[in-house]
Amino acid sequence: AYSGVLIDIRTMNPVAEEGGRFTHIAIGQILEAYVITNLVDLFGDVPYSEAARGEEGIFNPIVDSGASIYEAADQLLVTAIGNLQKSEIALPTNDLFYGGDEGKWIKAANTMRLKLAVQSRLVNTAESAATINSLVGGGQLILDFADDMQFQWGTNNAAPDSRHPYFDQNYDGAGPSSDF
């Protein structure tokens, strides 16, 4: 999460901002929110505010509370929805989740926001209830498997190999488990 996804997103953002590629930025924000909430759900309090900032000399980031990370994730999702609604010259050409469908990304972001509100409802009862009611009333949620946020593995075997690593290991004959 830290050495891969977060670094990649933070490396991409300045380039995307310079080119006015708001959907690229929004997808990065949604994926970052997904990653950091999963870290909290799995491990509890984890580094976030100072994470992936080695170029700034921060090699031992502080641990942030799960609640503050949930708040940061919700703000990322709100900002991402705003970015998805902006006009731009070119959409991503290789969106492996939704094929560039901004409406499905908005549904994914709203569904993640709903999850955050449900999980924090006992701490922030009134705020969570308002968010839940607003999101459910808005109807822009993942309600069908066609809108699920599922990574679509490719079929290329070179430049780059976009197949699932297990397929490559088990069926290509080169991996350590290629006995299937």
Order of alpha helices (4+ residues) and beta strands (2+ residues): alpha-alpha-beta-beta-alpha-alpha-alpha-alpha
